[in-house]
């Protein structure tokens, strides 16, 4: 089957980015529907876990929008693989919102809670992994297509996202092995933070060798 070009690259990229903004914005709007109205106002203070999960997911999606914007601004080239990857990223973000809804539904149900939390971590790992692949493809473009500083930033972001993915998967493994542990949440957050920090450090090292 012969490949059919997308037409004017700039116009296509603009339309694709606008479509992506709509999907990400809709995902943010859907977050509010994840919060159930409590029977009593005091329940909001007695069970704040739902609000924390909502706030964290809101911040994550906002950060993903920034990553998406930088990807399109500096690294995106409209080819069949990158277009498919973009749609996969959008699907993963929508899945993350759904995983949050499942997590909040089972937030007070014992073993089901940890299963739902595992689903949430899996969706988060998928989002960060796809973004890491997207940035990784972007930084391998010809050297003349971007400045050294932008390429360095791309390498750092690629490894940082891969590190966050590894940390999230480590947190998922801990969740599956140590469900119901009182310190589990802190361990998962620590895994993600350490993974992202190590990834950023490695990204700087690789960038110094490849770019400079």
C-alpha positions in Angstrom: 0.0 0.0 0.0 1.5 3.3 -1.1 2.1 6.0 1.6 -0.1 9.1 1.0 1.5 12.3 2.4 -0.4 14.3 5.0 -0.3 17.4 2.8 1.3 20.7 4.0 3.4 19.6 7.0 2.9 22.9 8.9 -0.9 22.9 8.5 -1.2 19.2 9.4 1.0 19.6 12.5 -1.1 22.6 13.6 -4.3 20.7 13.2 -2.9 17.6 15.0 -1.6 19.8 17.9 -5.0 21.5 18.1 -6.8 18.1 18.2 -4.4 16.9 20.9 -5.0 20.0 23.0 -8.8 19.3 22.8 -8.3 15.7 24.0 -6.0 16.7 26.8 -8.3 19.5 27.9 -11.3 17.2 27.8 -9.4 14.7 30.0 -8.8 17.5 32.5 -12.5 18.3 32.5 -13.3 14.6 33.0 -11.3 14.6 36.2 -13.9 16.6 38.0 -16.5 13.9 37.2 -14.2 11.4 39.1 -15.1 13.0 42.4 -18.2 11.6 43.9 -20.5 13.9 46.0 -20.3 12.7 49.6 -23.3 12.0 51.8 -22.1 14.6 54.3 -19.8 17.5 54.1 -17.7 16.2 56.9 -16.9 13.2 54.7 -14.7 15.5 52.6 -12.4 16.0 55.6 -12.5 12.5 56.9 -11.6 10.9 53.5 -9.3 13.3 51.7 -7.6 10.6 49.7 -9.8 11.2 46.7 -8.8 14.9 46.5 -5.2 14.1 46.8 -5.4 11.6 43.9 -7.4 14.2 41.9 -4.8 16.9 42.5 -1.9 14.6 41.7 -3.5 13.5 38.4 -4.4 17.0 37.5 -0.8 18.1 38.0 0.5 15.1 36.0 -1.8 15.8 33.0 -0.8 19.5 33.1 2.8 18.4 33.0 2.1 16.0 30.1 0.5 18.9 28.2 3.7 20.9 28.7 5.8 17.9 27.5 3.5 17.5 24.5 3.8 21.2 23.6 7.6 21.1 23.8 7.6 17.9 21.7 5.6 19.6 19.0 7.6 22.8 19.3 11.1 21.3 19.0 11.1 17.6 18.1 7.9 16.6 16.3 8.1 15.8 12.5 4.8 14.5 10.9 5.6 11.0 9.8 3.5 7.9 10.1 5.3 6.6 13.3 5.1 9.9 15.1 1.5 10.5 14.2 0.5 7.1 15.5 2.6 7.7 18.6 0.8 10.9 19.2 -2.6 9.2 19.1 -1.2 6.5 21.4 -0.1 9.2 23.9 -3.6 10.7 23.8 -5.2 7.3 24.4 -2.9 6.7 27.3 -3.8 10.0 28.9 -7.5 9.2 28.6 -6.8 5.8 30.1 -5.0 7.5 33.0 -8.2 9.5 33.7 -10.3 6.3 33.6 -7.8 4.5 35.9 -8.3 7.4 38.3 -12.0 6.9 38.2 -11.6 3.2 39.0 -9.1 4.0 41.8 -11.5 6.5 43.4 -14.4 4.1 43.1 -12.5 1.4 45.1 -10.6 3.8 47.4 -12.1 2.3 50.6 -12.5 -1.3 49.6 -9.5 -3.2 50.9 -7.8 -5.5 48.4 -9.8 -4.0 45.5 -8.2 -0.6 46.4 -4.7 -1.9 45.7 -5.7 -3.6 42.5 -7.2 -0.3 41.3 -4.0 1.5 42.4 -2.0 -1.0 40.4 -4.1 -0.1 37.3 -3.5 3.6 37.9 0.3 3.0 38.2 0.2 0.9 35.0 -1.6 3.7 33.1 0.9 6.3 34.4 3.8 4.1 33.4 2.3 3.8 29.9 2.0 7.6 29.5 5.6 8.3 30.6 7.0 5.5 28.5 5.2 6.7 25.3 6.5 10.3 25.9 10.0 9.0 26.5 9.8 7.2 23.1 8.5 10.3 21.5 11.3 12.4 22.8 13.8 9.7 22.0 12.7 9.7 18.3 12.8 13.5 18.3 16.4 13.9 19.4 17.7 11.5 16.7 16.7 13.9 14.0 19.6 15.4 11.9 21.8 17.7 13.8 21.1 20.7 11.6 17.4 20.6 12.5 17.8 21.9 16.0 20.3 23.7 18.2 22.6 21.8 20.6 20.8 23.2 23.6 17.5 21.9 22.4 19.1 18.5 21.6 20.6 18.4 25.1 17.3 19.2 26.7 15.7 16.5 24.6 18.2 13.9 25.8 17.7 14.9 29.4 13.9 14.7 29.0 14.1 11.4 27.3 16.1 9.7 30.0 14.1 11.5 32.7 10.9 10.1 31.3 12.4 6.6 31.0 13.5 6.9 34.6 10.1 7.9 35.7 8.7 4.9 33.8 11.1 2.6 35.6 10.3 4.2 38.9 6.6 3.8 38.3 7.0 0.1 37.3 9.1 -0.4 40.4 6.3 1.1 42.4 3.8 -1.1 40.7 5.9 -4.2 41.6 6.0 -3.0 45.2 2.3 -2.6 45.2 1.7 -6.1 43.9 4.1 -7.6 46.5 3.3 -5.5 49.5 -0.3 -4.5 49.2 -1.9 -3.1 52.3 1.4 -1.8 53.7 0.9 1.5 55.5 4.1 3.0 54.0 3.4 1.8 50.5 2.3 5.1 49.0 5.4 6.9 50.2 7.6 4.1 48.8 5.8 4.4 45.4 6.3 8.2 45.3 9.9 7.7 46.3 10.5 5.2 43.5 9.1 7.6 40.9 11.1 10.6 42.2 14.3 8.6 42.3 13.8 7.1 38.9 13.2 10.5 37.3 16.2 12.0 39.1 18.5 9.2 38.0 17.1 9.5 34.5 17.9 13.2 34.4 21.4 12.6 35.6 22.0 9.9 33.0 20.5 12.1 30.3 22.9 14.9 31.1 25.8 12.4 30.9 24.7 11.0 27.5 24.0 14.5 26.1 27.5 15.7 27.0 29.0 12.7 25.1 26.7 12.8 22.1 26.1 16.5 21.5 29.1 18.4 22.8 
